[in-house]
Amino acid sequence: QMRNVVVQRVLERGRMNDFYAILNLYGEDSVKDALRNIPYMNDKDMNFACITFNLKKEELKCFTRKQSITQHWNS
């Protein structure tokens, strides 16, 4: 049940050994599913996830959510 949180924390703060550990623990398909459902990722982590798992940014919940938020003027 906490799979999405674990995957997000490892993606944000973990090392490659941690990343390999969640792949061994959950499996590639389960990690892909968790990545699709994470509500927020920064751009660097989003690009890493897309390149590593051959995903499109449009498949990620965090990307579509970021696109739907209106940007305010900075002046």
N, C-alpha and C positions, 0 to 999 in steps of 0.2 A: 504494500500500500504506500510506502514511503519511497518507492523506486524513483519517482520523478525528482524528489528532493535530493536524494543521494546522487543521482546522475548530474543534476545541476551543480551541486557543490563540488563534485569531482571535476567537472568541466571548468568551473570558475577558479578553483583553488588547488586542485590536485596536481600531482606529478604524473608522468607517463606510467609509472608502476601502478598508481591508483587507477588510472584509466584502463590498463590491462586487467586489473583485478575486477572492475565492474563488468568488463566484457566476459570474463570467465564466470562471474557470479550470475549475471542476468542473461547473457547471450546477446548476439548482435541484433536480432530482430526486436527483442525487448528494449534494448538501449535506443534503437531507432524510434520505437514507439514513444518512449519517454522523452526523447529530444523533440519530437513533434508536439508534445503537450506542455512543454515548459513555457510559462507565461512571459518570462523576461530573460533575455540573454544580451550581453553587449555584442557589438559588431564583430570583434575578434573571435569570440567563442562561437558565434553564429557561423562565421566563415569556416572555422575549424571543423565544426560539426557537419556542415554541408560538403566540404571537400573529403573528409574522412569517410563519411557514410554515403556519399554520392546522393545527397538530398538536394532538392531545390528549395530556395529560400521561401517560396510561396507555400510550401508544405508546412512550414513551421508556424506555430501559433504566435510566437513572439514577433515574427516578422509581420504577419497580418495585423496584429494588435498595434504594432508600432506605426503602421501605415494609416490606421484608422484614427489615431490621435491627432487632433488639429495642432498645428504649430503656431505659436504666437510670435508677433513681431518683437524683435529685440531692441527696438529704439526707444 
